[in-house]
């Protein structure tokens, strides 16, 4: 077993027995998950609070993380901490003191202190380029990340824990990431210098099924002028349709879409059959595909970053988008009634579908960005246009 270097206070123990060591950051203790890399250069707080990263440990490819500190304005999940978002974080350099005015806002501060409060276990001083290459070539490994200021670790026990974990396949995590009760949302997108402003709803209403929704998805929807109601992941189609919404959104979220689909897919089929406009995002896209007769498969390393090129086949336009998913829709399994609308220019995987004869569509990427470019914000307006004027 690897001998720890003098001064090491953090480790990453991979299931194959590899031990990476460095300086611990954030919360003490340990966390189990799948290790993935994220290529975004900014937005680390939005990334670490995205519920789609539940049961995952994030390795940031950009070496300087933490320079702008943290602010409550950049938290993406509705509630909870690391138990329903990223479990751990890996950095090349030790996070520095913040140098940004937003870190001085009420509730703001430095990344290390924020990670401690959230329960996110961190490790710095790691060759993240080598770790990224390992994940790229061999797939996302199971691992335990641990932090002990005294440098005391049972490495054999950590490796054994990583080996015993069965991984994300077959895991329904959406129930835990979802809200427990229905609520309304009226906050719009951030705008300088006012920040997040309340939006007056006009003539349309949207029900969002929360499988682990991000705040900026709700803000983008509210900014179209629609009245937004968020419901738990297990809400029945009958209960949703009883609200007589003008449109329905299937949100992003963590875990295996086939596992969540055991209870969600039958309800999604009913929603599609209702004739109401339906818009799926990320996990919602995958489960819509399942409901329409396609298959989903686990990816080796997934797509995680804010610089992914995607082509909109309906317009010919290439967009740079944010991605965060470890499963994908098998494009070869799409039935005849479904048209492929978006495709990744990195690896050719499916990134969007639409029904030929109904107002139903979805995308794999995150059109709200946060972090990332806003090339795909138009999709929220496309969804609004499908709803038409309320009678």
C-alpha positions, -999 to +999 in steps of 0.1 A: +000+000+000+012+035-008+031+054+019+019+089+025+042+118+019+051+140+048+025+168+051-002+150+031-037+158+046-059+146+018-061+115-004-081+101-033-083+063-032-093+047-065-109+013-067-079-001-085-057+007-055-042+039-069-037+066-042-034+103-051-023+125-022-021+162-015-035+189+008-070+185+021-095+213+015-130+220+028-148+195+050-129+168+069-140+132+066-145+111+035-169+109+005-176+081-019-184+086-056-176+085-093-147+107-103-153+129-134-135+159-148-151+193-156-134+215-182-151+248-173-127+277-165-153+296-143-184+289-124-171+264-098-198+272-073-226+266-098-209+233-108-205+221-072-241+229-064-257+213-095-278+183-083-269+164-114-234+158-098-249+139-069-227+109-059-198+123-080-164+137-072-153+166-095-118+171-108-114+206-122-091+208-152-086+245-148-058+248-122-069+280-104-101+275-086-115+297-058-100+330-069-134+348-069-147+333-037-183+323-033-216+341-031-251+328-023-263+341-057-244+313-074-259+284-056-279+262-081-297+236-061-330+245-044-320+230-010-296+207+007-258+203+006-232+179-007-255+149-001-276+160-030-249+176-052-211+171-057-196+150-029-160+161-034-137+184-054-101+180-067-079+210-075-044+214-090-036+244-068-047+252-033-076+277-035-065+312-028-082+340-009-110+356-029-105+387-049-140+397-061-166+421-048-193+395-050-175+374-023-182+403+001-220+401-004-240+388+027-234+350+030-203+351+007-167+344+015-139+320+006-142+286-012-125+266+016-148+279+043-179+274+021-169+238+014-165+232+051-200+245+057-215+225+029-197+192+037-177+191+005-145+171+009-116+186-012-081+177-023-055+200-038-020+196-051-030+169-075-018+166-111-053+171-125-040+168-161-028+133-155-061+124-136-081+138-166-061+117-191-067+086-169-104+092-169-105+100-206-087+067-215-101+044-188-135+058-178-147+074-147-134+054-117-150+048-084-131+064-055-131+077-020-119+112-013-107+119+023-094+148+043-078+146+077-057+175+090-036+151+110-029+130+079-042+097+093-058+075+067-067+038+065-058+035+028-067-002+026-102+005+040-107+034+016-097+014-015-120-015-003-149+010+001-143+023-035-142-013-048-174-023-031-194+006-045-217-006-074-217+028-091-244+050-107-260+023-129-293+013-115-294+042-090-325+064-087-311+096-072-339+120-084-362+113-054-335+125-030-326+155-051-362+166-057-383+190-037-406+174-011-434+198-017-449+219-045-439+256-047-442+286-071-412+304-086-411+340-099-374+349-100-359+358-133-324+358-148-296+379-134-293+413-148-267+440-140-269+459-118-301+448-102-292+411-099-321+386-098-354+404-102-390+392-097-409+386-129-446+392-133-463+362-148-485+369-179-507+345-197-491+311-195-484+286-168-457+259-167-453+229-144-417+218-138-412+183-126-382+185-103-358+156-107-330+179-093-337+212-110-312+241-112-323+275-101-313+290-134-336+267-154-364+281-133-351+317-138-349+312-176-385+299-177-398+327-155-381+352-177-403+341-206-432+355-186-448+322-176-461+313-142-439+286-128-450+258-105-424+232-093-437+197-083-419+167-068-404+140-090-430+114-080-460+136-089-486+118-110-495+129-145-531+132-133-521+157-106-500+177-131-528+178-157-553+188-131-535+221-129-542+227-166-507+240-174-499+254-208-466+235-208-446+209-188-408+208-182-389+176-173-359+189-154-323+179-151-312+156-123-288+129-111-286+091-114-295+065-140-325+076-161-336+040-165-339+037-127-358+069-122-378+060-153-394+031-135-419+055-119-413+086-141-416+072-176-452+060-173-462+094-161-442+111-189-460+090-215-494+103-202-481+139-203-470+134-239-504+118-248-522+148-233-511+170-262-495+196-239-461+210-249-433+191-231-397+203-228-370+179-214-336+189-202-306+166-194-321+138-172-355+149-184-343+145-220-331+110-213-364+099-197-385+115-224-365+094-249-372+063-228-409+072-228-409+075-266-393+040-270-355+047-271-328+034-248-302+051-226-266+039-220-238+047-195-210+067-209-173+060-201-165+095-189-195+115-197-197+152-208-189+178-181-179+213-190-189+247-205-172+244-239-191+216-258-199+222-294-234+211-303-251+214-337-288+223-339-299+202-369-331+222-373-312+254-380-277+243-389-263+265-361-234+254-340-237+263-303-211+262-275-230+247-245-228+235-210-229+198-204-232+176-173-243+140-179-229+105-175-257+087-195-268+093-231-296+084-254-287+057-278-293+075-311-296+042-330-326+033-308-347+064-317-381+053-331-395+065-364-418+090-347-388+108-332-364+132-351-329+139-338-326+177-335-291+182-318-259+163-320-225+166-302-196+176-324-172+161-300-183+125-303-215+124-324-238+115-294-274+125-294-281+159-278-317+166-287-349+150-300-384+161-310-417+143-318-427+147-354-464+152-347-466+168-312-452+198-294-426+177-276-388+182-276-358+179-254-320+185-252-292+168-235-272+200-227-281+228-203-296+257-222-296+278-190-258+274-188-247+286-153-219+283-158-212+287-195-223+305-227-259+314-233-260+302-269-290+279-262-312+303-242-334+305-273-348+270-264-368+285-236-385+309-260-390+281-284-409+262-257-429+293-248-439+297-285-452+261-285-476+270-257-493+297-278-517+322-262-539+311-233-576+309-244 
